[in-house]
Amino acid sequence: MDKMNITEPARTLPVRAEVDVLVVGGGPSGIIAAQAAAEDGLKVMLLESRSFVGGNMTIGLPILGFLGQKGNQIIKGLPQKFIDRLAARDAASEHRYCPLHMGITLVEPEAVKTVGLEMLTQSGVDVLLYVFCAGVVMDGDTLRGIIIESKAGREVILAKVIVDCTGDADVAYRAGVPCEQGNEQGGMQPPTLMFCLGGVDTEKLRMSIAEEPRTYLTDFIPNEYFGQNNQFIVVGLRSLMQKAREDGFKLPVERTILITGLREGEIWVNMTRVSGVDGTDPVSLSHGEIEAREQIEQIQKYLIKYVPGFENARFTKMAPFLGIRETRRIVGEYTMTRDDILSCRRFDDAIAVASYPLDIHHPQGGDCTLEWCGDCYDIPFRSLVPQKVKNLLVAGRCISTTHEAMSAIRVMAPCMAMGEAAGRAAKMAVHDGIAPSDIDVQKLRKELLEHDAYLRPAEEAVV
């Protein structure tokens, strides 16, 4: 026996299920993809490794990207129906214009879990929680199924079409799709562990910023914005952080990022940061969780001592996992670039429209770079289609982009829109008995429009 390697004996695995469409990952893109695929009664299954669905919608972040840089709503369809369902429970705000993020939509994390499961089960989706994608079943270059691992052991789920919504391209990577990770040096945007404080006087906070802009300088957001909005995002307060550092505080970021919750006195804090974490490596992820939790004490003390409204703040809850901004990206039939974003590129196979800026949290250091295009840009279907492996589509932040372009399309509303397109494309491929890469994209666009998705006219597009 080699001490460094163990050879596992070959074994026969039981097939747990055979389905028409298998969606792997129950985050923003996966929830929507599964609903779209199940609309016509196909047998659809969704796999999720956690005990709940919702992904990054459950960690205290607002949903970014429903609105464009001109204030118009550019993502509708099934993603909007999800927000409507939350709003009916007083668990989502309207889409609010934000000078920095274009549009923010506040959601209640626990309600996301419940509503997500309700909408999936009511759509007829078979939801299987507590399972990991541990491998793939290949027939030449065609993906036939997924090997899952759980407390029940190793099993197989076979499917006619599979949609990878893992965010980390777990399925695509295991199936042999070429993947990239990070920038040219391999550096990835660092993750953040969100946490929540209660007992915050949010009115004192916002009026301090609105009335004394020179003291509480915010990045790109004019002080007038805070005078007009009682639910908001704060990004900046650099001078306060500098004072805290001079007083001996150790803070991991250059900017204070605060997000009001839907409940009175509640603030979610986006200020932990652990550089060098690889979200595909459990050792690295464990290090990130440990270090991020250690950072929270200093951040909380800084807020209480220096930021108006936090004088009586108390810790209430922490996100259930690290918020990962970047890991693997597939190499698909088309790779979106920085120029595609900044030139507001149009595509004749566009399946979604996005407007969020290039937003790169630097792999090293605590700062961030943002660049806006001035309007919106298309996401082409070809970027959801991986090279070398058939029977597979990818939706979410791990589609085919460069490191820079990924920083724009990674936020949740565009990911939800990609999920709807991938789910409908998978359904079409099953009905027509063809590979998803061979579907009629104009027929897909027509179906998306018929279901109230937002697309720009194809005749104005550039190939």
N, C-alpha and C positions, 0 to 999 in steps of 0.2 A: 504494500500500500504506500503510495506517494503521500508524504506528510502534508504537502502543499495542495494536493488535489485528491478528490474522492470520485471514483467512477460510480455513478448511480445505475443500478441494474435496469434494463429495459422492462417496461411493464405496460399492460393493456389498460387504457383509461375508459371509464364508462362515459357514454354520451348522455348528458343530462337533458339536453333539449335540442331540437332542430327548429329554426325560425326563418322567417323571410328576411327580416332586417334585424341586425344586432348592433346596438349602440353601446359603446364602451366609454364610460365616464358620464356621471350625472350632474355636471356643472351647468353653467348657463347655456352652452351650445348643445350639450347632450339632452337636457330636458326638452328643448325645443325640437331638436332633430327627431327624437323618439315620437313626440306628438305628431309631427308632420308625416312621418313614415306610417303611422297607424291610422291615418284619417280614413282610408278606404277599406279598413278591415283586415289589413295584412297582419300576420303574426309577428309582433315586434317585442323584443326584449331589451331592457336596459340594465347594464351592469355598473355597480358602484362599490368602491372599496370601503367607504365609510358607512355609518349607520343612518345617513340622511343624504338627500340630494340638495343641490343648490350651489355647491362649490364655493367660489369666491363671493357669491351673493350672501353667504352666511357668516362672513368674518367682520362685518361692520363697515364695509366700503359702500359708498353710493354707487349706483350704476351710472357710468359715463357713456355718452355717445348717442343718445336718442336724438339730440338736436345737432344741427349743423352750425357752421361758423356764421351763417346769416340768420340764425335763430329759428329756422324752419325745422320741422320734424322730418328726419330722413330714415328712421327705422320704425316700422309699423308691423303689420301682420301678427303672427303668433307671439313675438316678443311683447307687443303692446297688449295683447289679450292676457298675458301673464301679469303685467303691471295692473291691468284693470281688475283682475281677480284679487290681487293684493290690496288695491285701493278700496275695494268693497269691504275689506276687513280693517280699514284704517291702518294698513300696513305698508303703504307706499304714498309718496308725495306725487304731485304733478311733476312734469319735466320742467326744471327751472333753468333759465338761461344763466350761464356763468361766464364771465369775461375770460377766465383762464381755461376752464374745462369744456367750454361750449354749452353743455347741458349736464345737469346732475339730477338724479332721481333717487331720493332717499327710500330705503326699504328696511323693514324690520326683519333681522336675520332669522329669528325663530319662525316667523310666519312664512318665510320663503321655504323652509323645510316642509312645513305642513301643506301649503298650497301646491308646491311642486309635486309632492307625492299624490295629492288629490287629483291634479290635472292629468298626471300620467296614468293612474289607475282608471280614472273615468274615460280616458282615451283608449283603454284596452291594452295598455302596455304592461307587459310582465316585468315587474321591477325585482331585481335580485341584488340585495345589499350584502355587505361583508365578504365580497369576493374580489380577488386580485387577478388581473391578467398576467398569467405566468408563462405563457408561450403561445405559439400559433400552430395551426394545422395547414400545411401548404400542399398543393398539388401542382408541381412545377412552379410557375410564376403566379398561380391563382391562390388567393387566400380563401380557405374553406371554413375555417372555424377558429375558435379561441380556446386555449387551455386555461382553465381557471383554477385557483388555489384558494381553499377556505378551510374551516375546521372540519369539513366533510372530506378533505383530501383533494386530490387532483381529478378534475372532470373536464369534459369537452362540451362546448356548445357550437353546433354547426349552423351556418347561415348562408343565405344566397348573396347577401350584400352586408358588409360590415362598415360602420362609421366610427372612426377613431375621434372621440371627443375627450381624450384624457388630458389635454393641455400639454402633455410631455411627449406626445407621439409614441406612446408605449407600444401600441399595436403595430404601427408602421415600422418602427425600429426593429421589433422582433421579427417582422415579416421580411426584412431585408431591404426596405426602402432607404435610399441614401438620405442621411440626415446631417444637419449642421448644428452647431451649438456655440452661442456667444459671438463676440466680435472677432476681428482678425487675429487677436491674441488669445481667443477663447474666453475672454472676460464676459461675464453675464451680469445683467442688472440684479442688484441684491434684493433679497426678500425682506418683508416687513411682517412683524407679528403685531396685529392690531389689538388694542385694549380700550376699555370703556370706563369713563369716570362719570359718576352721578353727583348731584348736588352742585352743579355749575350754574352760576348766574349768567346765562347766555345773553341776556339783555345788556348787562353791564359790559360783557365782552364786546358785543357788536357796536354798542354806542361809544365805547372807548376808541374803537378803530375808526368809526364814522366821524367822530368829533375831533380826534387828535391824530390825523394821518401821518404827521411828521414823526410822531413817537412810535406809532404802531404800523410801520411801513409794511405793505403787503405786496407780494410779487404779482405784477400785472393786473391786480384787481383794484379798481379805484375805490376810495373810501366811501363814495356815494352808494356803492352797491350794498354795503353793510347797513346803511341807514334805511334801505328800502326792503331788506329781506331779513326775516327773523329766523330763518333756517338757512345755513350757509356753510361754505368751506373757508377756512383761513389758511393761507399759504404765505409764509414770510416771517415777520417779527424777528428779523435777523439781528437788530440792534439789542433786543432783549436777550437773545441767545448769546451775543457777544459779551454782554454784561455778566451773564451767568457764568460763562467760561472764565472771565477775569476773576470771578469769585470762587473758582475752583471746581465748577461743575464739569463733568465729562459727558458730552452729548454726541450721539453718533451721526447726526445729520446737521446740515447747515440751515434748514428751514423748519419752522414750526408748522405742522399740518394738522388742523383740527376740523372735524366734521360734526355738525350738530346731528343728534339722533331725532327720531320722530317723537320721542317722549320728552317731556319738560325736564330741563336740567341735565340732559344726557349729552355727552361729547365722546365721540370715538377719536382716538389719537393714532395718527399714522407717522410715528417718529422713530420706531426701532429700525435698525438696519444692520445686517451682518454681511459684510463683503466677502466674496469668495465662496459662498454657499452654492453647491451643485444640487439642484432639486431632484436629480436622478440618482443620487448616492445617499443611502440611509445614514452613513456615518457623518457625512457633511450636513444633512438635514438635522440630525440629532444635535450636532454642534450649534447649528443655527438656532434651534429651539432654546437650548440652554443659554446661549449668549444673549438672545433677544429678551428672555425673561429677566436676565440680570440687568439689562439696560433700563427696564421699566421703572425701577425705583428712582433712579436719577431724573428721568424724564418727568415723573409725577411730582417730585420735589421742585423741579424747575418751574413747572406750570403753576403750582400753588404759590411759590414765592414771587414770581415775576409777572405772571399774566393776569390781567384784570378778570374777575369773575370766578377764578379758581380757588379763592381763599378757603372755601369750605368743601372743596371737591373730595370725593372718596372713590376708591377703586371698587368697581362693581363686577366686571367680567372681562374675560380675555377670549380672543378668537380661538376656535378649536384647532387651528393649524396655521403654519406660516403662509403668508400670502406670497406665492411665487410669481415673479414677473416674467421670467424667461428660463427656458431649458432648451430642448431640442426643437428644431424646425425641419420639416420634410423638404426634400428637393422634389418639386412637382413639375407639371408640364409647363408652368410659367412661374417665375420667381418675382414677386413684387419688390420694387426698389424704392429707395429714398426719393428718386426723381419722380416716380409714379405718384407718390404722395404729394410732393410739393408742386408738381405741375398740374394737379387735379386731373389725373389721367382718366380717360374714358376707355371702356373695353366693350366690344360687341358681345362678349359672353359674361357681362357683369351679372352677378347674382345678389349683390348687396351694395349699398352706398354708405360710406363712412366719412367722417369729418374730423375726428380727433387728431390733434397734432402729433408730430414726432415728439415723444416724451421719454427721454433716456435718463434713467437714474444711473449715474456713473458707476461702473463696476468697482472703482476705487474712490475713496473720498466720500463725502456726504452730500454732494450737490446733484443738480439735475439740469438738463438742457431741454428746452422746448422750442419747436419751430412750427408755425402755422402755414397752411397753404392758401388761406383766404376764402375757401369755399369747401367743396367736398370732392371725393375721389371714389372710383369704383373698385370693387374687389371681384376679380375674374374667377369664373368657375374652374379654369385650368389650374389655379393655385390650390384648389382643394383636391386635385387629382394627382396622386403620387406617381413617381416614376417606378418602373420595374415590377410593380405588384398590381395584379388585377383584382377586381372585386372589392376594392377598398376606397373609401373617401375619408377625408380628414376635415374637421371643422374646429374653429377656435384659434388660439394664439400660436399653435404649432403648424399652421398652413405654410405654404412655400413662400417665404419672404427673406429678405436680408435682415441682418440684426437691426438695422435702423428702421426699416419699414415695419418690422414686428412691433416696435415701440409705439406705433400709431394704431395698429389694428387689434392690439391685445386687450383693449378694454371691453367691458362685458356686453354692451349693446351690440356692437359689430359681431361679437362672437355668437350672440343669440341669433342674429340675422343669418350668419353663416350656417348655424345649426339648422334653421328652417330650410335653407337651400339644399343642404346635404341630405336632410331627411326626405324632402320631396324628390330629389334626384335618385336616392336609393329606392324609393317606392316605384318610380318610373322604370328603373332598371329591372326590378323584379317583375313588374307587369309586362314589360316588353321582352323579357328573357335575354337581356344583353348586359354587357359590362357597364358599370356606371360611367366610365370614360366615353362610352359610345352613345350616350343619350342625346336627344335633340335639345340643345341648350336653349334654343328659342322657345321650344315647347315648355321647358322648365321656367323660363322667364314669364311666359304667359300665365302659367299656373300660379306663380308667385304674385303677379299683379292681380289675378282674380281673387286671391286671398288677402288683398289689401297690403301687400308688401310695397315698399317704395323702391322704384327703379327709374332711371332716366331713359328717355327714348333711345332705342338701339341705333336709329338712323343717324344720331349725332355722335356716335361712338367712334373711337379709333381702335383698330385691331391691335 
